[in-house]
Every structure is written in C-alpha cells, then in structure tokens.
Amino acid sequence: MTAPRRVPPRVVPTELAALALGVPPATIRKWASRGKLTRYGRPGRAEYDLDELFALAQARTGTGRGAGLAEPEGSAAESA
C-alpha cells in the first residue's frame, strides 16, 4: 500500500494574504515572524497558505472568514 500523496498548500503573496484578512501587509509579516503563520516561498517572495490564513481569521473573528472575505454567492449565509 502506498502512502497518500501530500497536497501542496495553496499559497498567496503577502499583499493578497493581507487583503484577505483585512490587515496591512506588515501585520502578515509580523505574524509570520512570531510564528502565527508559516512563510513559504523564496527570499524576496513570501507566500502564505490560504487554509492557514482562514484558520487564523476564524480564531481572530470567530466567524471563519476574515474581514475581507465574503461568503460565496448562494451560500447558506444568504439563505438563512
């Protein structure tokens, strides 16, 4: 039996990560330096995992979405 393949993280650059959470890019960099987020990429090109960002947004807001993240159209939130 073979081990399941590891799926690489879906990553976005610092600016998009900041936009998704509704915080300045400097905050994303600070959280990464403090160990709240994992930094991917190479020197000069930081990227952050979307799933990790969503988990941090949920921890910050208690809603599961950051300030800049809207529910998809047709979601349960709209029909409730």
C-alpha positions as CSV (number, residue, x, y, z in Angstrom):
1,M,0.0,0.0,0.0
2,T,1.4,3.4,-0.9
3,A,1.2,6.4,1.3
4,P,-1.3,9.1,0.2
5,R,0.3,11.9,-1.8
6,R,0.8,15.1,0.1
7,V,-1.1,18.0,-1.4
8,P,1.0,21.2,-1.6
9,P,-0.5,24.2,0.2
10,R,-2.5,26.8,-1.8
11,V,-0.4,29.9,-1.3
12,V,-0.9,33.6,-1.9
13,P,1.6,36.5,-1.8
14,T,1.8,38.8,1.3
15,E,-0.4,41.5,-0.3
16,L,-3.3,39.1,-1.0
17,A,-3.0,37.5,2.4
18,A,-3.3,40.9,4.0
19,L,-6.3,41.8,1.8
20,A,-8.0,38.5,2.6
21,L,-7.7,39.2,6.4
22,G,-8.3,42.9,6.2
23,V,-5.0,43.8,7.8
24,P,-1.9,45.7,6.5
25,P,0.9,43.6,4.8
26,A,3.2,44.5,7.7
27,T,0.8,42.6,10.1
28,I,1.1,39.5,8.0
29,R,4.9,39.7,8.1
30,K,4.8,40.3,11.8
31,W,2.6,37.3,12.4
32,A,4.9,35.1,10.3
33,S,8.0,36.3,12.3
34,R,6.1,35.5,15.6
35,G,5.2,32.0,14.3
36,K,1.4,32.6,13.9
37,L,1.7,31.9,10.1
38,T,4.1,29.7,8.1
39,R,6.0,31.6,5.5
40,Y,6.5,29.8,2.2
41,G,8.3,31.0,-1.0
42,R,11.8,32.1,-1.5
43,P,13.8,35.1,-0.4
44,G,12.1,38.2,-1.6
45,R,8.9,36.3,-2.4
46,A,6.9,35.4,0.7
47,E,3.7,33.4,0.3
48,Y,1.2,32.1,2.8
49,D,-1.1,29.1,2.9
50,L,-4.8,30.0,2.3
51,D,-6.1,27.3,4.7
52,E,-3.8,28.6,7.4
53,L,-5.0,32.2,6.8
54,F,-8.6,31.1,7.0
55,A,-7.9,29.3,10.3
56,L,-6.3,32.4,11.7
57,A,-9.2,34.6,10.5
58,Q,-11.6,32.2,12.3
59,A,-9.5,32.4,15.5
60,R,-9.5,36.3,15.3
61,T,-13.2,36.8,14.4
62,G,-14.9,33.7,15.5
63,T,-16.7,33.7,12.1
64,G,-14.5,31.5,9.9
65,R,-13.9,34.4,7.5
66,G,-11.6,37.4,7.7
67,A,-12.9,40.9,7.4
68,G,-12.1,41.0,3.7
69,L,-13.6,37.6,2.9
70,A,-17.2,37.4,1.8
71,E,-19.4,34.3,1.7
72,P,-19.7,32.8,-1.8
73,E,-22.8,33.5,-3.7
74,G,-25.6,31.1,-3.0
75,S,-24.2,30.2,0.4
76,A,-26.1,29.1,3.4
77,A,-25.5,32.5,5.0
78,E,-27.5,34.2,2.3
79,S,-30.4,31.8,2.5
80,A,-30.6,32.0,6.3
